[in-house]
Amino acid sequence: MGLESIGMYGPQGVRGFNPQVAGNVRIDGLYFDQQGYLSNRVVDGSTIRVGVSESAYPFPAPTGIVDYSLRSAEGATPSASVVVSAGPFDAGGVSVDGMIPLTPELRLPIGVGYQEESQSYAGSFPGYTARNISLGATPQWKPNDRITIRLIAEHSGTTRADNMPILFTAGDYEPPYLPRRYLGQHWAKSDTSADNYGGLLKARLTTHWSLAAGIFRSIYNSPVSYTDLYLNAQADGSADRSIVAYPDQSIASTSGEVRLTGQFLAGSWSNTFFLMTRGRDTSSKYGGEDESDLGQTSVGATTQFPEPQFRFTQQTLDTTKLYSTGVAYKLGWNKRMDLALGVQQEFYKAVETVPQFPIQRRSDDPLRAYLSGAEYLTPKLTAYEGYTQGLEDSGVAPGTAANPNAILPATRTWQADAGLRYLLTSKVKVIVGVFEIHKPYFNLDEDNVDRQLGTQRAQGVEVSLSGEPLPHLHITAGVLLGSVSISGFDLAAQGIGRDAFGQPRSQGSMNANYSIPFWPAVSVDATFQHYGAAPASVNDAVIGPAIDTASVGARYRLAVMGASATLRVLVQNVTNKYVEATGFTPGWFAVPPRSIFAYLTVDVGGRR
């Protein structure tokens, strides 16, 4: 919603895993190998395909799917949305997104934005800034009611991004106090750019058959970047300061999909057939970094060190090709049952060229299958179940690893899940589900190399509730209870624990929004988030604390020069709770402090 999102699951987190990292991204339902960031200039939002929302979805994936929707091109008159924002901290910006109907058949959604960001990898912090500019367009040509063609063109660039230090302790103990203020080096600023281009075609060929096709180019470049480290931190706060600098890092991908869909009705039965081919060709350049030891310091010291003379080395080249063909079938029975099944033949090849080492080659060609169903037991109760096999990406090694930015291999995965969706009232629904996911476990070994350490098995129960339980009160809430366990040969001897790093046994979120009935222009809201205690070392010797935060905000609807407008104010981490946490790989950082965020949205023009 505008500059915000709510809910327990999102594009970067589903059931404890990241569907974007796994390579499970779609644009309007078509396969897209995302490298560059997609901004609000070209997309309206996303749908997370998991659980009941994945039931009967063609060609699902175990880690879930992020399906982005392109900016709307509806409307016969020009329209625009202007957003002016301030905060958190030193941030601020402006964006203008509009839709121009050039002809009745040709429409041009287009936008531009500038943002002075107050962000780090851990969230909003005082003193850490970056400049971002984004521009994009998604023109639509619809010559008749049978054919729709859309293009996507977007560029975004971030410059002079400050780098926040990551802390590593000298042993298995919790870190010393890490102040929530600027601790970076003024010269260690990173630049990145992202570009996305492509086109989509959707055509109704006959009464029964339709065609959907898309081809995309996604590029991410980082001409200069740094990783700031506190190493061997002691309980008294002393540590070794180190900066790692990286020469030009880049990754570019061409991807696409062609899908033929046939729909046939026979009385109360519907039959849908899918024929699909998709693929990607990705090339990346990484490594060649140099590390400079800045000497011993105190954690939290604001000392500025002179910029070292970094000496870069040759870089690693990595090429990956993944092609897939598949057939699928969906059977529907008049709102009583849906059954979906399909198979895909995958062809995966990767070549890694590391300087002064033999060329490494990897390949796999699994036959994947899935089966899912949904039964409409009563007008209020729906049951769902599914089993899905996958060949998913394993992500990229973090900058703190001994093999930073290395492209980790694609691996075989699978998922089984089942659950119930029940309509408590006409405006409130609850979903209860169980799932089990099997994936290879990648993390840092005792030599700090990111590699496969074993196999992880995620089991859990998820409960969500959404709707309007009381007049004017809207709630979205979710809870996930479960565990991610590691299996493998002689784990303890390798310093690998039985519980996955960074995976809590409980997490949840709740967002409540109340529209004031006697003042309809005003609404107030609150968000509560819980992230349970989780292993903070690969050997499970250190357990990171639970994180509980709350945010409160309000919206005020008004008119600006006759145009509809909304003023939004949000206070994040309202209690200013201090916690030091980790992500899914070793390295400590502080949870962002209390901050204030505000923006004004003005909508000009509209549909007719």
Buried (B, 14 or more C-beta within 10 A) or exposed (E): EEBBEEBBBBBEBBBBBBBBBBBBBBBBBBBBBBBBBBBBBBBEEBBBBBBBBBBBBBBBBBBBBBBBBBBBBEBEEBBBBBBBBBBBBBBBBBBBBBBBBEEEEBBBBBBBBBBBBBBBBBBBBBBBBBBBBBBBBBBBBBEEEEBBBBBBBBBBBBBEBBBBBBBBBEEEBEBBEBEBEBBBBEEBBBBBBBBBBBBBBBBBEEEBBBBBBBBBBBBBBBBBBBBBBBBBBBEEBBBBBBBBBBBBBBBBBBBBBBBBBBBEEEEEEBBBBBBBBBBBBBBBBBBBBBEBEBEEBBBBBEEEBEEBEBEEEEBBBBBBBBBBBBBBBBBBBEEEBBBBBBBBBBBBBBBBBBEEEEEEEEEBEBEBBBBBBBBBEEEEEBBBBBBBBBBBBBBBBBBBBEBBBBBBBBBBBBBBBBBBBBBEEEEBBBBBBBBBBBBBBBBBBEEBEBBBBBBBBBBBEBBBBBBBBEEEEBBBBBBBBBBBBBEBEEBEEBBBBBBBBBBBBBBBBBBBBBBEEEEEEBBEBBBBBBBBEBBBBBBBEBBBBBBBBBBBBBBBBEEBEEBBBBBBBBBBBBEBEEBBBBBBBBBBBBBBBBBBBBBBBBBBBBEE
